[in-house]
């Protein structure tokens, strides 16, 4: 799922115009690397079962943080991500659904980037 999600984001003209593939990272964005950027984290994942065992479906919760030097930069990137992902289905991705949105900035540190966090539920079918 991780490879497919990153590839989907990188293949979007709207997302890649703001954050090229080198700025879409799992876990952490390298310190000092250019902004805007995306950081993806799996928050949780749970398999689906029936009476014979696993049915091959996994429901993930993925947090996607859009970082920018300004609020408008972070918000613009987060909107491009939302428009691409919310309601998306294709391949092993059976559905992507926006769950929550949060804005954040540490006011005490003027040099810190702005962040807009979005949580998505992703229904994935294992191959």
Residue pairs with C-beta under 8 A, 6 or more apart in sequence:
1 58
1 60
1 92
1 93
1 122
1 124
2 26
2 40
2 42
4 91
4 92
4 93
5 40
5 62
5 93
5 122
6 21
6 24
6 26
6 40
8 84
8 85
8 88
8 93
9 15
9 16
9 24
9 38
9 81
9 84
9 85
10 16
10 20
10 21
10 24
12 80
12 84
14 80
14 83
14 84
15 24
15 38
15 77
15 80
15 81
15 84
17 80
18 36
18 73
18 76
18 77
18 80
19 36
19 37
19 38
19 66
19 77
23 29
23 33
23 34
23 35
23 36
23 37
23 38
24 37
24 38
24 40
25 37
25 38
25 39
25 40
26 39
26 40
26 41
27 39
27 40
27 41
28 39
29 37
29 38
29 39
29 67
35 67
35 68
35 69
35 73
35 113
36 66
36 67
36 68
36 69
36 73
36 74
36 76
36 77
37 66
37 67
38 64
38 65
38 66
38 67
38 77
38 81
39 64
39 65
39 67
40 62
40 63
40 64
40 65
41 62
41 63
41 65
42 60
42 61
42 62
43 61
43 62
43 63
43 119
44 60
44 61
45 58
45 59
45 60
45 61
46 58
46 59
47 54
47 57
47 58
48 54
48 55
48 56
48 57
48 58
48 59
49 55
56 125
56 126
57 94
57 123
57 124
57 125
57 126
58 123
58 124
58 126
59 121
59 122
59 123
59 124
60 121
60 122
60 123
60 124
61 99
61 119
61 120
61 121
61 122
62 119
62 120
62 122
63 117
63 118
63 119
64 78
64 81
64 85
64 117
64 118
64 119
64 120
65 115
65 116
65 117
65 118
66 74
66 75
66 77
66 78
66 81
66 115
66 116
66 117
66 118
67 74
67 77
67 113
67 114
67 115
68 74
68 75
68 76
68 77
68 113
68 114
69 113
69 114
70 114
71 103
71 105
71 114
73 114
74 113
74 114
74 115
74 116
75 103
75 114
75 116
77 116
78 101
78 116
78 118
81 118
82 98
82 101
82 118
85 96
85 98
85 120
86 96
86 97
86 98
86 120
87 95
87 96
87 97
88 95
88 96
89 95
89 96
92 124
92 125
92 126
92 127
93 122
93 123
93 124
94 123
94 124
94 125
95 121
95 122
95 123
96 120
96 121
96 122
96 123
97 120
97 121
97 122
98 118
98 119
98 120
99 118
99 119
99 120
99 121
100 117
100 118
100 119
101 116
101 117
101 118
101 119
102 116
102 117
102 118
103 114
103 115
103 116
103 117
104 114
104 115
104 116
104 117
105 112
105 113
105 114
105 115
106 112
